[in-house]
Amino acid sequence: MSNSSSEQARETGLTADAFAAMGTPNLAYIALVVTEEMRGYGIHSAEGQLLAVLGSRDVAFAAARQNNLDPVSVH
């Protein structure tokens, strides 16, 4: 029994955008990025914007933390 985010937003009186943004401004997703030119670990904002690509997962996590972001791994 799962409500959609828009249903949950309606129930709380928040707009869908405000509901989606709750608790996420400092969240960073770390994911493998592979292109023809490179392979590295991308730091993505909660909105999905690619912020940086670094050579290792550990360095990506450290860089996110140094910039006051809370990194989580995406598999």
Buried (B, 14 or more C-beta within 10 A) or exposed (E): EEEEEEEBBBEEEBEBEEBBEEEEEEBBBBBBBEEEEEEBBBBBBBEEEEBBBBEEBEBBBEBBEEEEBEBEEEE
